[in-house]
Amino acid sequence: MNWLEEPYINLPYVAEKLYGSRSRLHTRKLQDRVRGRFPFQPWEVERLEELKHQIVVHLSLRNHTPEHSLIE
């Protein structure tokens, strides 16, 4: 889960998508797991992989807009 440690990752957003809430409690829970204080649950690992895939797809689509194709 080292991709969650990147400075551009919005942990409150990821916590919302993972736990269903942007509360500080859920953000803290995610931070504790990323820092290794507590282990990830299997369902969390699966959901985080799905979220990672969604983020990568979103970013790749964003970089292939018609404006970008004119430059390339």
N, C-alpha and C positions, 0 to 999 in steps of 0.2 A: 504494500500500500504506500510505497514511497512517493507515488505521484501526488498524494495528498499533502506532502510537505512542500510542494512547490509554492513560491510566494504569490503566484497569480491565481491560485485556487481559492475560491470563496467558500471557506468552511461553513459559515452559517447557511449558505445555499445548499451545500452538499448534505448538511445535517437535516435540513428541511426535507429534501428529497429522500433521505434515508429513513428518518424517523417520523416524518409528517409534521414537523414543527420547527420553527426558527428560534425556539426558546434558548436561552443561555444554557439551560440544563442539557439540552440535546447537543448543542455546540460543544460544551465542555466534555460530554460523554465521548463525542467523536475525537476531540483533541486528546483525551486520555488514552484512547485506543491507538491513535496514530503515534503517540509518544511511547507506547509500549507499557503503559501502566496497567492496562487490562487487555486481555486477548479479545480479538474480534470473534463474534459469533459466526457460525457458518452462513447463516442467512444474510448477515451484514456483508460478508466477503462477496457473496453472489450479487447482492444488490449494488455494491460499490463497483464491481466489474461492469455491470450493466450501465451504471452512471458514467463510468469512464468511457465506455464505448459511445454513449450518447453525446458526451462532450467532444470527443474526437470527431465524430461525424458532423456535429454542429460547426466546429471550427474549420473542418475541411470544406464544408459547403459554403461557409462564409468567405473563404479564400478563393472560391471559384465563382464569384458573382460576375455578371456581364461586364461590369466596369473593369474587373481584373483581367478578363479575357481580351479586352482591347489593348491592354498594356503588354501582354505576353507575346 
